[in-house]
Amino acid sequence: MKRKRTPDSEAPVRETVVPEAIVEQARRAIQAERAKKPARCVVCGGECAPNSAEGLCWVCRRLKLSAWRDSDSQISAQE
């Protein structure tokens, strides 16, 4: 069953729910976030973890923590 086309003069009126100023402000905020390039890992050059203060990606950060744990266990075994 096909619907009949309605003439343009009978087009429904679009209601503005959110003011245009707020919509434009949201667009600018999203574009600013997209424009920021993530920092690069100092070891492998991958994308840096968002909460990394050392400048490491999550993989290099986990490897660093594992290496610290291994070195701590070796020191205690030698004593």
N, C-alpha and C positions, 0 to 999 in steps of 0.2 A: 504494500500500500504506500503510495507516494503522497508526501505532503505538498500542499500548495505553497509557493513562495509568497512571502508577505512583501509588499512594497516597502521601500526604504522610509517612506513617510510614517509608516506604522511601526518602526523599529522601537523596541523597548528603551526607555530612558535609563541610562546607567547611573546608579547611585554612588556617591563618593562616601565610602565607609571610613577610610583613613585619609587624613589631609595630605595633599600632594607634597608639602614640605617635609613631612615625616618619611614618606616613601623615598624622596630624593636623598635625604640624610642617610637612610638605611642603604641605599645603593652605593653611596660614596664610602660608607664604612666597609662594605663587602669588598669593594674594589681596592681599598687600601690594604686589606688583609691579603688579597690575592697578589698584590704587587710585591709584597715582602717575599724575598727569596730566602728559604731556610739556610741556615749556616751549614758549612761543610765540616765533616769530621776531620780532625787534624791527622788521623792515622790512615784511614782508608779513602777519604774523600766522599763518603756517602752522606746522606742527609742527617744532620745532627739531631739528636733527641731533643724534644722541646724543653725538658727540665734539666738538661746537662750543663753544669757550670764549667766542666773541663773541656768542652768542645768536642765531645765524642758522640758517635752514633750509638744506638742501643746495643749493637753487637760488640763493638769495641769496649764499651762500658762494662758489659757482662764479662768479657774476657779479662779485663783489668781486675774486676772484683774477684774472679776465680783465681787469678794469679796471686793476688794478695792472700787469699785463704790458703792456697797451696804453700806459699812461702812461710806463713805463720805456723802451719802444721809441721813443716820441716824443721823450723827453729825449735819448737817444743819437743820434737822427737830427738834432736841432737843433745838436748840438755838432759 
